[in-house]
Amino acid sequence: MASVLSSRHVLAAAVDGPVLLPGDDGFAEEVATINLSVRHRPAVVVGAMSAADVQAAVRFAAAHDLPVAVLLTGHGPSVPIDSGVLVNTRRMTGLTIDPVARTARVEAGVCWQQVVDEAAKSGLAPLAGSSPTVGVVGYTLGGGISATLARAFGWAADHVRRIDVVTADGQLHHVTPGSEPDLFWALCGGKSNFGVVTALEFTLFPVTRLYAGNLFYSGEHTREVLRAYQKFAAQAPDDLTSSIALLRMPDLPFIPEFMRGKLTVNIRISYLGSKHEGEELIALLRAAAPVLLDTVADIPYADSASMFPDSGEPVAAVEHFALLTAMTAATADAITEVAGPGADSRISIIDIRQMGGALAGTAGNRNAVGNRDAAFAVFALTFVPPGEVAGSEASGLELMEGLRPWVSPRKHPSFLSPADAAVEETRKAFDDATYQRLRSLKAEYDPANMFRFNHNIPPGGS
């Protein structure tokens, strides 16, 4: 710490953005996260304004034998950042849409709603996630599963065209599948293990509208609705992306009255076909039980984030993820037993997303996003007071235990929680050949494991 303090002026002179130490005005804001389950205490924060600032921060870290971490929103934390160099990218907000090439180029501080809004002006759409405030880069490097278009077009990482990244030696690489194929392959799926990504270029799609929205039911009908959803998903076409959630929301004024302090079931629908076809497809769901609220209709794609309310307010949450090999009537019953009406459950949200369709494609082995054969992804999220995170870490595991007959032994880089930050858990996101190749490339591009405040892939031999 003393070395960092004495060299602060050197780093500050090399960057355009702020350089802050613990105790400085603005330091707390620079290290703040949306998910308060992880608190960061770096030795120094660099508020990067450009790729050159990132290079300077990485070179400074190398000179002082410090690890480097990256932060934008902190939606998906992994491990606390202690004593290292934290690069905050929120000032890097460059965004360019090419309507002819149907591409977007975003800098590392851009969030999804910004891309959705700009692309819509050209009649185009990105493969955005469910939260409009999630950063594009971190989401994409993990694979990126769109809440509205995933089954039609696949993983966001499959459509990346170019990546600008600063590696551990401080060099800025402009990486494409043709220029540096190994590094490109590792970055898409390997998350933040190989450098600090400063910009991405990716494909957009000619989508302007959806037949989409929400169906809400009382929690007393959990079993019937889950069973109906299981049948619905089994016959869903690839251009229909859907998910189902069990919600236990607090009794607070900003929560819709019909959900306050109650268990509700929410099905989210997103269909690329016509309204008439969509109505026929979801008739089974509308008939499953009395519907408390039905918002499914033709909507502009630019309004799709309204399906997934996100206050953007910081909150502490414990998360657990799993992949399911199948969803059957027995699966629906198992979920009901753990978290349905009358169950003594602390879990705030159980979210089950149908996979398959284009998500199962290989993308020509252009990236490290694997384990594509899962039928569904499930996560359990429990809101807790920030001071009670450590005592609540097991919340949600009862669901995974109840789903054991259908839980895959594999994980996915898009669905890793802080509990998965141990090496033995992270490696489950990759098959053996992929993991060994990632370790070899890690040894080539980051032999000292500078980028280790993450779901870490340690350097290793070939």
N, C-alpha and C positions, 0 to 999 in steps of 0.2 A: 504493500500500500504506500509506503514512503517513497518508493521508486516512482510509482504512478503519480503521486502528488508533486514530486520534484520535476517530473517531465511533462506535466500537464500543459505548460505553455507551448511546448514543442508540438504536441498534438493539436492544440487549439489553433496554432499558426498554420497547420497543414490542412484544416478543414474549414468549410464555410458555415456549417451548422454549429450548434452549441456543443460544448464539451463540459459535462457536469460530473461532480463528485458527490458522494453522500453528504447531505447537509446543505448543499447548494439550493438556492431558490429554483424551483422547476424540476428538481431531481425526482421527486415523488411522482409527478405527472408523467415523466418520461418512462418510468418503470411500471406504471399502472397497467393492469390487465382487466379484461372483461370477466374472466373466470378467476375469482379470488382464491381458489383452492391452492394456488401456487403464488408465493411472494418472491420477488426478485430483489437481490441486494448486490448488484455488480460493483466493482471497484471504480468504474468510470462508464459513463453513457455518452455516446456520440449520436447527436441528432443529425443523421446524414441527410444532405440535400442533393447528393449526386453520387454517381458511381465512383468519382474521384474521392469523395469523402469516405466511402466504404473502403476503398483501397488504403487510404491513410490510416483508418482505424485498424484494419487487419495487419498492416505493417507495424504499427505501434504495438499491437498485441504480440506479434511474433518477437519483436525486439525485447519485450518484457516477459516473455514466456508465459503469456496469459491466454486462456481460452476465449473464444468469441461466440456470442449468441446474437440472435436477431429477434426483434419484437416489432409487431405492428399493432394488432388489437389484443392478442392474448386470449382468443377464444378457445384454443386447444392447447393448454399448457402441457409441458412434459415434466421437467424438473426445475427446481429453483436455480436461478443464475446467481452464483456467489463468487465474488472476487475476480470475475473476469471482465471483459469489455463487452458491453451491450450496445448493439447498433439498432437505433430506433429509426425505422424507414418511413414514418408517417408523412414526412415532408416531401417525399419523392412521389409526386402525384401526376406525372406526365401520362397522358392518355391520347392515343391516336387511333381513329377508325379508318380503314381503307375499304370503302364500299365496293370497289371493283374487285380487289383481291379477296374480299370478305374476310378480313383479318382485323385483329385489334393488337396494338402494342401498348403495354401498360408498364409503368414503373412500379417499384416494390411497395409503394404506399397506397396503391389504389385498391378500393373495396368494390364488391360486386355491383352494388346498385349504380355506381358511377358508370360502369361498363354497360349495364342493361339500358340505362337512360340514353347514353350516347349512341349505342348500336341501334336502338329503336328508331332513331332519326333517319337511318338508312335502310329500315326494314329488315334488320338483322338481330340475332340473339346469340348470347354466349351460353355456355353450359354452367350457369350460375348455381350456387348452392342455395339452401333454404334461408340462410340469414343474409340480408343485404349488406350487413356491416362486416362480414368476414372478408379478410384480405385475399386477393386473387392469387398471389404467389404461393403462400403456404398451403392453401386449399389444393392448388393444382399439383404441387410437388408431391403430395400424398396420394394423388390419383384423381380426386375430385369427382364426386357423384352428384349430378344435378338432381334437384328435387322435382324438376318438371320435364326434363328432356333426356334423362340418363339412359332409359331403355331404348330410346330411339337412336341415340348417337354415341353412346358409350362414355368412357371416362374422359374427363377434361384433359388429362395428361396425354391421351392418345392423339390430341389435336394441337399439341404445341409444335410450333415451327422453328422457333429460335429462343435461346436463353442467353442472357448476358449475366455472367457470374464472376465474382471475385474469389479466387481460390486462396489457399493458405499461404502461398508465396506472395500474395498481394497483386497478382496479375489479373487483368480483366480479360475474360475470354468471351467471344461471341460464338456461341455453340449452336450448331445445327446437326441434323442427322448425317450430313455429308462432311462437315468440317472436322468435328471431334465426336465421332459416333459413340465412343465408349463413355465419355463424360456426359453426353446428352442422355444416353440410356440410363445412367446411374442417377442423374438428377431427377428424372421423372419416376418417382417411386421411392427413391432414396432420401427424399425429404431434404433436411438442412444439413446433411452429413458431409457435403462435398464443397461447400462454399456459400457465399452470400449472394443470392440471386438479386440482381438490381433491375432486371426488366425481363418480360416475357412477350413473345408474339404468338398468337394462336388463332385458330379458325373460328369464324362466326357462321351462323346458319340462317337461312332465309325463313325465319319464323316470326310472324307478327301477331298471331292470336292463338288462343288455346280454348278448349272446352275444359274448364278447370274450376276448382273451388273445394269447399269443405262440406262434409256431412258430420253433424254432431248428434250423439245419442246419450241418453242417460246411462250411467254406469250400471244400473240394474240389468241392462240388456247386454252386458259385456260378452257373455258366452255366445249368444245368438249372433251378435255383430261380428265377432271374431270368426265364427264358423262361416258366416256369409262371405266375409272378406277372403277367407282361405279358398272358397269355391270360385269367387270372382277372380282372384289372382291366378288361379290355375288355368283360366281360359283367356287371360288378358293378352291382347296383341302387343307387339313390341313398341308401337307408337303410343302406348298408354303407360305412364309412370305413376305409381301410387305408393301410399304408405298408410299405416294405421297407428294410432297412438292412444294410450291410456293416460289420462291427465288427472292428477290430483292437485288442483290449484288452491292457493290460500284464499281465505275470505277477505279480500282487499278491494277497495273501491275501483281500481283500474281493471279488475278482472270482470268479464261479462257476468251479469247476475246469475245466469243459468249454470255457470261453472263454479261459482264461489263456494269454496269449502266442500266441494262435491267431487265424486268420481264421474268423469265423462269419457266418452270414446269418440275419437275424431278420425275420420277417413279423409285423406287428401287425394284428389284426383287431378291428373293433368293429361289431356288427350289431344293429339294433333289432328284428329279427324273432325268430321262435322258434328254439329250439335245434335242432329238427329241420330247419328250413329252412336254418339256418346250417351245419349239418353237410353238407348237400348242396352248398351254395355253395363250401365250402372243401375238398371232397373232392379236387379237382384239386391243391391245395397239399400236402395230406397225402401224396399219391401222388408228388409231384415228386422226392423223394429221401428217404433215411432221416432221420427226425426225431429230433434229440437231446433235445429237450424240447418238450412240447406242453401249454400251459396254457389253451387256448381252452375256455371253459365258460360257463355262465350265472353272472354275477357281479352284485352290487349296483353301481349306477352310482357310488356313493360310494367303491368300491374300484378304480375305473378307473386311478388314478394308479399302481397297482402294475404296470401294463403298461410303465411308462416309469421304471425306477429312476433316482433322482436323489439323489446323496449330499448335495447342497447345499454341498459344500466348494468354496472358491475354487480356480480353475484357470485357467491361461492357455491360450487356444485361438485358433487362426487359422481364420476362417470364410470361405467363398465360397458364394454362392447363385446359382441360375439358375431360370428357368421353362422347361419343356419343352413344345413344341407337340404332341408325341406320344411314345409309348413302343412300340417295335416289337421284333421279335426281333433286329434289327440293333442297336438301342439296348442291349439286354441284352448282346449280344456286345461292344459298345464298352466298357461298364462293366467287363466281365470282363477285357478286355485291359489296362485301366488299373489295376484294383485287385483282380482275382481272384487265385486261387492261383498262386504263382510270380511275381507282379508285384512290382517293386521300388517299393512305395508307402509313403509316410510317413503317409498319411491315416488317422486313427483311426476316423472314422465317416463313412460315406456314407449319407445319409438321403433317400429318394425317397417323396414323399407324393402320393397320387392326389388330384387336384382334380376339377372338374366337379360334377355334381349341382347342389345349391342354391348352391354357390359361384359358379356361372356366372350367377346371377340379378342383375338390375340394381338391386334394392332401390328402384325408383322414382327413381333418381338422388338419393337422400337424402344421399349422402356422396361423398367423393372417392376411395373405394376402387375402383380401376379394374383394367385388365388382367386381367379375369376369365375370359378364354377359354383360359387355359393348361390343359394336360392333367395336368401334374405339376409339382411344385416339387422341386428337388434342392438339397441343400447338402452341402458337404465340410467336415469339422471335423478339425483336427489339434491334438492336445495338445502343447504345447511348454513347456520351462522358461520362466518369466517373463522372464529375461534374454535369451532367444533369439527373442523375437517378431519383432523387426525383420528378423532373418536368415531367418525362416521364412514371410514374407508371401506367397510364391508357392506354398506348399504347398496343393494342392487345385486349382490352375489347370489342371493336367494333365488332371484329370477334365473340366473345362469345355471344354477343347480337344478331347478325345476325343468329347464329346457335341455338338460344334459343329453337325452337320446338324439337330439337334433343339432347339437352344437358341434361345429367343425373343429378339429384340432388346430386348424390354421387361423390366422388373423389376417388383417389387411392394413396397409399403411394409412388408408383413409380413416380407419376406425381403431385408433390407438389412444388410450387414456394415460394419465399420469401413472396409473398402476402398471401400465405396460412398458414403462421406461427402463426396466431392467433388461439387460442384454438377452437373457433367455426368453423373455416375452417378446421383445422386438423381433427377434429372429423368426418367430412364428409367422410373421407377415410375409415371409419369402420362402420359396422352396429351396432345397439345399444348394442346387447349382447357382441360382440367382444370388443367394446370400454369400456364397464363396466368391463369386465374381464381384459383388459389391465390396467385400472386404479387400480384395486385391486392388480394386480401383481406389478405395480409401487409402491404402498404403501408398499408392502412386500420387494422389492429389492432396492428401492430408495425413502424412505419416506420423505426425506428432499428436493426432486427434485433437487439433485445435477446436474443431466444431463438434463439441461433445455435450453441450447442454441441450439435449434433444433425445429422441428415441434413437439411441446411439448404435451405430455400426462400427465396431472397432477395427483398426487396420489389421490385416492378416495376409498370410502368404497365399500364393496361387494354388 
